[in-house]
Amino acid sequence: MNRYETDLINKLDEALEIIKQFKNIKILLDTFHTMLEERNVYDAILKGGKNIAHVHVADSNRLAPGLGMLDWEKIVFRLKRIGYNGYISIEARIEPDLDTFLRIGIETLLPLIT
């Protein structure tokens, strides 16, 4: 979550501190929220490392991957580097329409994750 939605846990360091206290908690990394709160979304993935248990993706403008300014090759490379092999869920605004949302999102991510 980002600071516009809650003030409980907004930054990666806050999540990592809670993980130290409660060993059975993991991180759901959301690229859009991470981009708002961290200096560098790409470095945050590396810092989260094995503590990342699920990934939500949306581009810099909350649209599907490929419709904004994030570098998806860098994001997927870092996820692979930390050994992440879980699901990647697109959690974005469905714009300009569902067909474009799905087509661009899949065209952007599929070549990188296969």
Beta strands, then each sheet from edge to edge (+ up, - down):
strand 1: 27-30
strand 2: 52-57
strand 3: 88-90
sheet 1: 1+ 2+ 3+
end
